[in-house]
Amino acid sequence: MSTDATAGSDADPSTDDLAELQAQVEALETELADLRSDVETGPKKMVIIATKGTLDMAYPPLILASTAAAFGYDVTVFHTFWGLEILHEKNSKNLQLSSVGNPNMPVPNAIAALPGMDRVTTRMMRNKIADNEVASVEELIDVSLESGVDLQACQMTIDLLGYDEEDFYDGVTTGVGAASAFQEMVEADIQLLV
């Protein structure tokens, strides 16, 4: 009979076992609540990869970045290859618009391919920007930096194009590699490739 009592007690959890299990459940519930709170109240993160350096493609990453920052997002814009031209202080003032292959251009491709048409369509776009009182690329860079956006310049592209750190707007983060950009993307709530 004592053998049966021992077997029965092994099958039934003791009060200590139940208390320990309850403590573990409560600890996990607390941890889960803390994680939910961090997700709901913590800063949201957005990473934009800017790869194009034409006048029309300079606007999307800068407008999205400054708007997201205004909504409380922690924003990083990683500029690589031709997107680096947006951050180059001298070159950003002379960004061009490509006429060929742009289906929304009010010029047929046969005419758009003529010499000098990129200058014409760029002038048309600059006039449209001015007429509509749209901020310039330089103004959007200033707004982004003032809003806390981290505008990053790809170090490999800086080296490839033969630029120096002094060529970029004050406040631009230089020396950033693809691995750092990738890590930023992993941690971000929103990732965009422009």
C-alpha positions as CSV (number, residue, x, y, z in Angstrom):
1,M,0.0,0.0,0.0
2,S,2.9,2.4,0.7
3,T,4.1,1.7,-2.9
4,D,0.7,2.8,-4.3
5,A,0.8,6.0,-2.3
6,T,4.3,6.8,-3.6
7,A,3.3,6.1,-7.2
8,G,0.2,8.4,-6.8
9,S,2.3,11.3,-5.4
10,D,4.7,11.1,-8.4
11,A,1.8,11.5,-10.8
12,D,0.3,14.5,-9.0
13,P,2.2,17.7,-9.0
14,S,3.1,19.0,-5.6
15,T,2.1,22.5,-4.4
16,D,5.8,23.6,-4.8
17,D,5.8,22.4,-8.4
18,L,2.6,24.3,-9.1
19,A,3.9,27.5,-7.5
20,E,7.1,27.3,-9.5
21,L,5.1,26.8,-12.7
22,Q,2.8,29.7,-11.9
23,A,5.8,31.9,-11.2
24,Q,7.3,31.0,-14.6
25,V,4.0,31.8,-16.4
26,E,3.8,35.2,-14.6
27,A,7.4,36.0,-15.6
28,L,6.6,35.2,-19.2
29,E,3.4,37.2,-19.1
30,T,5.4,40.2,-17.7
31,E,8.1,39.8,-20.4
32,L,5.4,39.7,-23.1
33,A,3.7,42.8,-21.8
34,D,7.0,44.7,-21.7
35,L,7.8,43.6,-25.3
36,R,4.3,44.7,-26.4
37,S,4.8,48.1,-24.7
38,D,8.1,48.6,-26.4
39,V,6.6,47.9,-29.8
40,E,3.6,50.1,-29.2
41,T,5.3,53.0,-27.5
42,G,8.9,52.8,-28.8
43,P,10.1,54.8,-31.8
44,K,9.3,53.4,-35.1
45,K,12.2,53.0,-37.5
46,M,12.3,53.6,-41.3
47,V,15.2,53.0,-43.6
48,I,15.2,54.2,-47.2
49,I,17.9,53.2,-49.7
50,A,18.3,55.9,-52.4
51,T,20.0,54.6,-55.5
52,K,19.0,57.2,-58.2
53,G,20.5,60.6,-58.7
54,T,18.2,62.4,-61.1
55,L,16.2,65.4,-60.2
56,D,12.9,63.6,-60.1
57,M,14.3,60.8,-58.0
58,A,15.9,63.1,-55.4
59,Y,12.5,64.1,-54.2
60,P,10.9,60.7,-53.0
61,P,13.5,59.7,-50.4
62,L,13.8,63.2,-49.0
63,I,10.0,63.9,-48.8
64,L,9.3,60.4,-47.3
65,A,12.2,60.8,-44.8
66,S,11.2,64.3,-43.6
67,T,7.6,63.3,-43.4
68,A,8.3,60.2,-41.4
69,A,10.5,62.1,-39.0
70,A,7.7,64.6,-38.5
71,F,5.5,61.7,-37.4
72,G,8.1,60.5,-34.9
73,Y,10.0,57.9,-36.9
74,D,13.7,57.3,-36.5
75,V,14.7,57.7,-40.2
76,T,17.9,56.7,-42.0
77,V,18.4,57.3,-45.7
78,F,21.4,55.3,-47.2
79,H,22.5,56.9,-50.5
80,T,24.5,54.7,-52.8
81,F,25.7,54.8,-56.4
82,W,23.9,57.6,-58.2
83,G,21.8,58.4,-55.2
84,L,25.0,59.8,-53.6
85,E,24.7,62.8,-56.0
86,I,21.7,64.0,-53.9
87,L,24.1,64.5,-50.9
88,H,26.9,66.0,-52.9
89,E,26.7,69.7,-52.1
90,K,27.8,70.9,-55.6
91,N,26.3,68.2,-57.8
92,S,22.9,68.2,-56.0
93,K,22.3,71.8,-57.4
94,N,22.7,70.5,-60.9
95,L,20.7,67.2,-60.9
96,Q,19.2,66.5,-64.3
97,L,16.1,64.9,-65.5
98,S,16.3,62.1,-68.1
99,S,13.9,62.5,-71.0
100,V,14.5,59.2,-72.7
101,G,12.5,56.2,-71.4
102,N,10.3,58.3,-69.1
103,P,6.7,57.5,-70.3
104,N,5.2,60.5,-68.4
105,M,7.5,63.0,-70.2
106,P,5.4,65.2,-72.5
107,V,8.0,64.5,-75.2
108,P,8.1,61.4,-77.5
109,N,11.2,59.3,-77.1
110,A,12.3,60.1,-80.6
111,I,12.5,63.8,-79.7
112,A,13.7,63.1,-76.2
113,A,16.8,61.4,-77.6
114,L,17.9,64.6,-79.4
115,P,21.0,66.3,-78.1
116,G,20.1,68.9,-75.4
117,M,16.7,67.5,-74.6
118,D,17.7,66.5,-71.1
119,R,18.6,70.1,-70.4
120,V,15.2,71.3,-71.8
121,T,13.2,68.8,-69.8
122,T,15.2,69.6,-66.7
123,R,14.6,73.3,-67.1
124,M,10.8,72.5,-67.6
125,M,10.8,70.5,-64.3
126,R,12.7,73.2,-62.4
127,N,10.3,75.8,-63.6
128,K,7.3,73.6,-62.5
129,I,9.0,73.1,-59.1
130,A,9.4,76.9,-58.7
131,D,5.9,77.8,-60.1
132,N,4.3,75.4,-57.6
133,E,6.5,76.6,-54.7
134,V,7.9,73.1,-54.1
135,A,11.0,72.9,-51.9
136,S,14.3,72.5,-53.6
137,V,16.5,69.5,-53.1
138,E,18.8,71.6,-50.9
139,E,15.8,72.8,-48.8
140,L,14.6,69.2,-48.3
141,I,18.1,68.1,-47.3
142,D,18.1,70.9,-44.7
143,V,14.6,70.0,-43.4
144,S,15.6,66.3,-43.2
145,L,18.8,67.0,-41.2
146,E,16.9,69.5,-38.9
147,S,14.3,66.8,-38.3
148,G,16.9,64.3,-37.2
149,V,17.0,62.2,-40.4
150,D,20.4,60.4,-40.7
151,L,21.4,61.0,-44.3
152,Q,24.2,58.5,-45.0
153,A,26.7,58.4,-47.8
154,C,27.9,55.0,-48.9
155,Q,31.7,54.8,-48.4
156,M,32.3,52.4,-51.3
157,T,30.5,54.8,-53.7
158,I,32.5,57.8,-52.3
159,D,35.7,55.9,-53.1
160,L,34.4,54.8,-56.5
161,L,33.5,58.3,-57.6
162,G,36.6,59.9,-56.1
163,Y,34.7,62.1,-53.7
164,D,35.9,63.5,-50.3
165,E,33.9,63.8,-47.1
166,E,34.1,67.6,-47.5
167,D,32.0,67.3,-50.8
168,F,28.8,66.6,-48.8
169,Y,26.4,68.7,-46.9
170,D,27.2,69.4,-43.3
171,G,25.5,66.8,-41.2
172,V,25.7,64.0,-43.7
173,T,27.1,60.8,-42.2
174,T,30.0,59.4,-44.3
175,G,32.0,56.3,-44.0
176,V,28.9,54.0,-43.9
177,G,29.2,50.6,-45.6
178,A,26.6,48.1,-46.9
179,A,26.9,46.0,-43.7
180,S,25.8,48.9,-41.6
181,A,23.0,49.8,-43.9
182,F,21.9,46.1,-43.8
183,Q,21.8,46.1,-40.0
184,E,19.7,49.3,-40.0
185,M,17.3,47.6,-42.4
186,V,17.0,44.5,-40.2
187,E,16.0,46.7,-37.2
188,A,13.6,48.9,-39.2
189,D,9.8,48.7,-39.2
190,I,9.7,50.0,-42.7
191,Q,12.3,49.5,-45.5
192,L,12.1,51.2,-48.9
193,L,14.3,51.0,-52.0
194,V,14.0,54.2,-54.1
